[in-house]
Amino acid sequence: MDEDVVFRALAAPTRRRLLDELRRQDGQTLTELGRELPMSRFGVMKHLGVLEEANLVVTRRRGREKLHFLNPVPIRVIYDRWVSKYAEPMAATLSGIKRELEDEHGEVPRGGHRAASR
């Protein structure tokens, strides 16, 4: 995967907006995606082409329609390379703080039971 292509595709606010729209509702047509954008159909097609080149959007034909779907894999690859190293220790720390607070206040953990008082 060429990460430069992914970063270039993500650099434009319009393309991020298209990805947000596909995240909200996957499998939209060009017309549906362009409905809220202040640009021509051709402009939306160009942005979708950049997203397809970066493999952030994949398409499938349904009859005469071309449906667009979000492909999160390239973003996940970038996340795994630069972010996951830092996210895991933070998640573990937050989980430990939550556990300590629950123990301190005698709260019932999710799916668990409060320890019996003696």
C-alpha positions in Angstrom: 0.0 0.0 0.0 1.3 3.4 -0.9 0.7 5.5 2.2 1.5 8.7 0.3 -1.5 8.2 -1.9 -3.7 7.7 1.2 -2.4 10.8 2.9 -2.9 12.9 -0.3 -6.5 11.5 -0.5 -7.2 12.4 3.1 -5.7 15.9 2.8 -8.8 17.4 1.1 -11.7 18.3 3.3 -14.2 17.4 0.5 -12.8 13.9 0.4 -12.9 13.5 4.1 -16.5 14.7 4.0 -17.3 12.0 1.4 -15.7 9.3 3.6 -17.8 10.6 6.6 -20.9 10.3 4.4 -20.0 6.7 3.5 -19.3 6.0 7.1 -22.8 7.2 7.9 -24.4 5.3 5.1 -22.4 2.9 3.0 -23.3 1.9 -0.5 -24.3 5.2 -1.9 -24.4 6.3 -5.6 -22.6 9.3 -7.0 -25.9 11.3 -7.0 -26.6 10.5 -3.4 -23.0 11.4 -2.3 -23.1 14.7 -4.3 -26.4 15.9 -3.0 -24.9 17.9 -0.1 -21.8 19.1 -1.8 -21.5 22.5 -3.5 -19.9 21.2 -6.6 -20.7 19.6 -10.0 -21.3 15.9 -10.5 -17.9 15.9 -12.3 -16.2 17.4 -9.3 -17.6 14.7 -7.0 -16.5 12.1 -9.5 -12.9 13.4 -9.5 -12.8 13.3 -5.6 -14.2 9.8 -5.6 -11.6 8.8 -8.2 -8.8 10.0 -5.8 -10.4 8.0 -3.0 -10.7 4.9 -5.1 -7.0 5.2 -6.2 -6.1 5.3 -2.5 -8.3 2.2 -2.0 -10.3 4.2 0.6 -13.5 3.7 -1.5 -14.4 0.6 -3.3 -17.3 0.3 -5.8 -19.7 -2.3 -6.9 -22.2 -2.3 -9.8 -25.9 -2.9 -9.1 -27.5 -2.9 -12.5 -26.8 0.6 -14.0 -25.8 2.0 -10.6 -22.3 2.2 -9.2 -22.4 2.0 -5.4 -19.5 3.4 -3.3 -18.3 1.8 0.0 -15.9 2.9 2.6 -12.8 0.7 2.9 -11.2 1.5 6.3 -8.2 -0.9 5.8 -5.7 1.8 4.5 -6.5 4.0 7.5 -6.1 1.1 9.8 -2.7 0.3 8.3 -1.6 3.9 9.1 -3.1 3.7 12.6 -1.2 0.4 13.2 2.0 1.9 12.1 2.0 5.2 14.0 -0.8 5.3 16.6 -1.4 1.8 18.0 1.9 1.8 19.9 0.6 4.6 22.0 -3.0 3.8 22.2 -2.6 0.4 24.0 -0.7 1.8 27.0 -3.2 4.6 27.3 -6.2 2.2 27.1 -4.5 0.0 29.8 -3.9 3.0 32.0 -7.5 4.2 31.7 -8.8 0.7 32.3 -6.7 0.5 35.5 -8.0 3.8 36.7 -11.6 2.8 36.1 -11.0 -0.5 38.0 -9.4 1.4 40.9 -12.3 3.9 41.1 -14.9 1.1 41.0 -13.1 -0.8 43.8 -12.7 2.4 45.8 -16.4 3.3 45.5 -17.8 -0.2 45.6 -19.4 0.0 42.2 -20.4 -3.0 40.4 -18.3 -3.7 37.3 -20.1 -4.3 34.1 -21.3 -7.9 33.8 -19.9 -8.6 37.3 -21.2 -8.7 40.8 -20.3 -6.6 43.8 -18.1 -8.4 46.2 -19.9 -9.4 49.4 -19.2 -7.3 52.4 -17.8 -9.1 55.4 
